[in-house]
């Protein structure tokens, strides 16, 4: 059942490249702050990672992987207080692994990103009685 009304907005896009050893989440948080982004999303991503830190569904502990990984998918939303990102990677043999992206994922050779921002809304996170987690809240921007 739909819990909120759909909200429309125009978007702008920022393209950037992260360099070897950059921590992806720390870089995203810095971009959010520098660009004063209020309602961002990952529009596109391609690149590779050396260190991968994931949290799997329903688990509290993180999974740490080190090696040569290609990003198969990175998707999610970002706001001024945090992010909700899901990452899928494949190793040198094409074996895939994915989950909730955690800090500590580091760029191996390059990471090309396109970040979008919805200009007429603001994202925030508030406790949700249905999930028990802090979930996305979308409000019109003033």
CORSULQUI-V876562 format. One record per residue. N is the residue number from 1. PHI is phi in whole degrees, -180 to 180 (* if undefined). OMEGA is omega in degrees with one decimal (* if undefined). D_CENTER is the distance of its C-alpha to the mean C-alpha in Angstrom with 2 decimals. Layout:
n: <N | N>
phi: <PHI | PHI>
omega: <OMEGA | OMEGA>
d_center: <D_CENTER | D_CENTER>
This chain:
n: <1 | 2 | 3 | 4 | 5 | 6 | 7 | 8 | 9 | 10 | 11 | 12 | 13 | 14 | 15 | 16 | 17 | 18 | 19 | 20 | 21 | 22 | 23 | 24 | 25 | 26 | 27 | 28 | 29 | 30 | 31 | 32 | 33 | 34 | 35 | 36 | 37 | 38 | 39 | 40 | 41 | 42 | 43 | 44 | 45 | 46 | 47 | 48 | 49 | 50 | 51 | 52 | 53 | 54 | 55 | 56 | 57 | 58 | 59 | 60 | 61 | 62 | 63 | 64 | 65 | 66 | 67 | 68 | 69 | 70 | 71 | 72 | 73 | 74 | 75 | 76 | 77 | 78 | 79 | 80 | 81 | 82 | 83 | 84 | 85 | 86 | 87 | 88 | 89 | 90 | 91 | 92 | 93 | 94 | 95 | 96 | 97 | 98 | 99 | 100 | 101 | 102 | 103 | 104 | 105 | 106 | 107 | 108 | 109 | 110 | 111 | 112 | 113 | 114 | 115 | 116 | 117 | 118 | 119 | 120 | 121 | 122 | 123 | 124 | 125 | 126 | 127 | 128 | 129 | 130 | 131 | 132 | 133 | 134 | 135 | 136 | 137 | 138 | 139 | 140 | 141 | 142>
phi: <* | -71 | -97 | -133 | -76 | -61 | -121 | -101 | -165 | -76 | -131 | -122 | -130 | -125 | -109 | -156 | -127 | -94 | -106 | -51 | 76 | -65 | -83 | -60 | -67 | -62 | -66 | -63 | -63 | -66 | -63 | -57 | -71 | -62 | -92 | 54 | -80 | -112 | -156 | -100 | -151 | -82 | -91 | -167 | -159 | -147 | 163 | -136 | -128 | -98 | -110 | -128 | -125 | -127 | -117 | -87 | -56 | 74 | -114 | -97 | -83 | -94 | -110 | -108 | -126 | -132 | 162 | -116 | -124 | -97 | -78 | -90 | -159 | -138 | -144 | 156 | -119 | -136 | -136 | -67 | -104 | 172 | -150 | -134 | -124 | -117 | -125 | -124 | -130 | -124 | -88 | -62 | -102 | 83 | -79 | -99 | -149 | -153 | 172 | -75 | -73 | -117 | -57 | 113 | -77 | -116 | -69 | -91 | -114 | -164 | -146 | -98 | -125 | -123 | -109 | -102 | -134 | -78 | -85 | -104 | -134 | -124 | -94 | -146 | -127 | -137 | -57 | -116 | -69 | -80 | -101 | 84 | -114 | -78 | -120 | -63 | -124 | -114 | -128 | -62 | -84 | -95>
omega: <179.7 | -176.3 | 179.3 | 177.8 | 176.1 | 179.4 | 178.6 | -178.7 | 167.7 | -179.7 | 170.1 | -174.6 | 177.8 | 177.4 | 179.7 | 176.8 | 173.5 | -173.9 | 179.3 | 178.7 | 174.1 | 172.1 | -171.7 | -176.9 | 178.1 | 177.8 | 178.1 | 178.4 | 178.1 | 178.3 | 178.5 | -178.1 | -177.8 | -177.2 | -179.0 | -178.7 | -176.9 | -174.4 | -173.7 | 176.8 | 176.6 | -179.8 | 179.3 | -179.4 | 171.7 | -179.9 | -177.5 | -179.4 | 172.6 | 178.5 | 179.3 | 176.5 | -177.4 | 168.1 | -178.8 | -177.5 | 176.3 | -179.3 | 178.6 | -175.8 | 178.5 | 173.9 | -177.9 | 178.4 | 175.8 | -179.5 | 178.1 | -174.8 | 171.3 | 174.7 | 176.8 | 179.1 | 168.6 | -175.9 | 175.9 | -179.0 | -179.7 | 174.8 | -174.5 | -178.2 | -177.7 | -175.3 | 172.5 | -172.5 | 173.7 | -174.3 | 169.9 | 179.6 | 172.3 | -179.0 | -177.2 | 179.4 | 178.9 | 178.7 | -174.2 | 175.9 | -179.5 | 178.0 | 179.3 | -178.4 | -179.8 | 174.8 | 179.8 | 175.3 | -175.6 | -177.8 | 176.7 | -179.6 | -178.6 | 171.7 | -178.6 | -174.2 | 165.4 | -179.7 | 175.4 | 172.8 | 173.9 | -169.5 | -176.7 | -179.6 | 174.8 | 174.9 | 169.3 | 179.2 | 178.9 | 178.7 | -179.3 | -178.9 | -178.7 | -175.7 | -174.7 | 179.8 | 170.9 | -175.8 | -177.1 | 172.4 | -177.8 | 179.8 | 175.9 | 179.2 | -179.0 | *>
d_center: <25.13 | 23.26 | 22.81 | 21.97 | 23.35 | 21.38 | 20.61 | 20.95 | 19.91 | 20.17 | 17.20 | 17.08 | 15.09 | 14.45 | 14.74 | 14.50 | 15.01 | 14.10 | 17.13 | 18.27 | 17.54 | 14.72 | 12.25 | 8.81 | 7.34 | 10.82 | 10.90 | 7.97 | 9.88 | 13.01 | 12.26 | 11.48 | 14.80 | 16.78 | 16.13 | 16.46 | 13.63 | 13.97 | 11.98 | 9.24 | 7.22 | 6.34 | 10.03 | 10.65 | 10.13 | 12.99 | 14.06 | 15.09 | 14.49 | 17.30 | 15.84 | 13.40 | 12.71 | 11.93 | 13.12 | 14.92 | 15.75 | 18.49 | 18.60 | 18.45 | 18.70 | 16.21 | 17.01 | 17.42 | 18.08 | 19.65 | 20.86 | 20.09 | 17.06 | 15.97 | 12.49 | 13.46 | 10.27 | 6.53 | 5.61 | 4.41 | 5.75 | 6.40 | 10.02 | 12.63 | 12.65 | 9.22 | 5.79 | 5.44 | 3.24 | 6.23 | 7.76 | 11.38 | 13.70 | 17.45 | 20.00 | 23.18 | 24.87 | 22.28 | 21.54 | 18.09 | 16.03 | 12.77 | 11.16 | 8.72 | 6.99 | 9.08 | 10.36 | 12.87 | 11.34 | 13.62 | 14.34 | 17.62 | 19.01 | 16.54 | 13.03 | 13.36 | 10.69 | 11.44 | 9.69 | 11.58 | 12.90 | 15.20 | 18.28 | 20.33 | 18.08 | 16.29 | 13.51 | 14.35 | 14.27 | 17.68 | 19.37 | 20.05 | 23.46 | 22.56 | 19.70 | 20.52 | 16.96 | 15.49 | 14.20 | 13.15 | 16.23 | 16.81 | 19.83 | 21.79 | 21.55 | 24.87>
